[in-house]
Amino acid sequence: MLRVIKPRNARSKRVMEAREPKEVEDPRSVIFVKGTHTGETLNAVFKDLMALKRPHGISFNKKNQIHPFDASTPSGSSSSSSVSSLEFWSAKNDASMFVVGQTTKKRPNGMTFVRMFNGRVLDMIEVGVEGYKAMSEFKTPKSTPGNKPLIHFASDLFDTHPRFIHLKSVLLDFFNGEEVDSISLLGLEHVISISIGPTPASLNDATSTTLLSTSNAESTNANPLASVTSASFIDPSSSATTALPKVHIRTYTTKFLASGVRTPRVELVPMGPFLDLGLRRFQPPDADLLKQAMRRPKLKKTDVESGLGKKRKNVELDEMGDLRGRVHVGKQDLNKLKGRKMKGLQEERPGKKQRQDEEERRRRKTRSNRFQSVLCNLLPAQY
């Protein structure tokens, strides 16, 4: 268990807050770790995957004595040191995913994808590189580093078989970049196509459906990895993995041509790398840890009004972020509307004009009588 580090100043506090879980996570940083023995094939594969993952990839050049799957076996200190090393590297580099390369006589050209959550190992899956064509062999234009790719899965097994559901989830986390709402067509520079070789008769749709039916169907629909967690009927160390078809990863760049209409015609140009992978060992995620990882935070009021969750009627946000509402009322009679009392807006009462004229004549007569009396007092007596 990792110790809790308290920030000493404002700068370290901001760094720790940036590493806390967020509603919309940052792009995953992946660390490429070389084991004790790696051949030329794995080194070249790591170089090409690093080029696709840049700038969110970290490469360890030195070899490390690490065996991730030995952690599940009670073999002593080597097993615990591998897990502790992964947790230490994850916390130090703020990375949530590892790709460990190891070549042995029993398992040549092996790559292990390790996902982390909250500083702990969530799940692992091992694949073997059985076919490889480097990116340098294709004399074609390459995509810009950091661009978000279009990922295409071309098989029903990615939605039905627990092993391929697990692989699909891992590959999406590996290749997927920053979360965006929309993307321009011209900004789509490369496509990653992931397909499966000829499916054997033992892994048809009916068999895959039977496998999923042994687990909880409702939880599988809500969370695809639930079938992997409850797939206790699949033995990771058995020879059943040898019967699984190969996974083919192909990378292409897009080329836009004139089509005579507004939407251009798109052609795919091979960019590389081309990988043929075979499934090997795997470690499903722990049920409790997976539940925490899949937990979604409560939506804020602004998110609800902008369209997420249950949206309220007649309430929306404007471009400035102010909450605007619309109230529906009946037809109003503006003649009966009571406004501010002003003399200029008041209606005249009947007979009011006559009374005002009479009062005006009375005031004039009074003023003239007063003037005559004052004049008489001022003049001499003979006048």
Phi, psi and omega in degrees: 000134181284142179283152181274123182258125178267137180291142180266335180214181184291326181294312179294330177293319178295324178294318180291324178292328178291336180268355178289158177300142182237161177294319174243107187288154174287165176302142182292133172267129184248134177253126177264117185245129177266134178281196182290328181228117174226137180266186180294326181296312180295321179298319179290321177297317178299322180295317180289319178294326177294323178294324178286329185270344181302138012263015183257037179231141179235128182248129173265115183282328181281153178279145183230141177274087184225135180224093187299322185282347177287349180292337181276354180250138180284075185250006175111213189285331183296325180292314181291328180292326179296314180293317179295326177294317178297318179294322179293315179295324180295317180288324184287322184257002181054050180243145182241013181206145179230150170233111184255125179255133181208135178239123176228172180292325181281322182229084181285146175051055181264137174237132180245120176268123182239125177254143181245153172214124178056038178078011180234156180286122180273303180204168181215151175211136182249136177230154178246134179279106181258345177208138185209135174228117190291160178292331181289343180282346179259113180273062182230164178297147180254160180281161178285133179299137179093353179285147181280126182272165169263120184255127183236124177253117187249068173187146176285341181293338178290348178244355186237321184269132184300322181294319180282333172297318178297315180296320179298318179297319181292316181293326176296318178293330182284310185275336185290138181258227182286142179287123180230152179280323181208163181217143178287151180295323179288339177280353178272099188262330182217154183236135177249114181257127181239116182232172181238141180296186181306125182280125178293165183294334181285351181236043175282182184296323182294319180293319179296321178295324178294321178298316181289332182289339177289336176267181181285115184291322181294317179292332178292321178293322180286322182221111182298330181285352178296328177292329178287321180294321183266009182276061178286349180282349179259121179270117182297331183267001183279173180276008180291335180292336179289338180274353180284142180290164180282156178251127183250124178249122180234139182240131182229154169258154182265142178231120184263127181239161179290137182237356182088351177236182182293321180279125182285163174273130187253132175239147180258129180247126180301131179245326185088160003277159173252125184234139170243115187245144174243134182287138179233230184288160176205156176233110183292157179289149175293141186297316181291319180292324177293324178297320177291322182292327182270001181289135179254139179288162177292141182285140175286165181296323179293325178291322179295317181288333181279356175128350180273146178069212180274112185272136178276146182281148173061023178229130182210168178252136177274184183294336180272000179087008179275143181278123180243137179235155180238126181248128179262121179234169179284178180288130184258146175262106184292341178292332180266006181285127180267114179252199180285138182283114177228144182296326181289341182258355182279145177279146179281138179280152179295136180081358182292324180295320180293318179296322179293323179292319179296317179296323179294319178295323180293322180291323178294319179294321178294319179294321180292320177297319178296319180297319180294319180294321179292322180294322178294324180290330183276331183283155177294169186290327182295334180281000000 
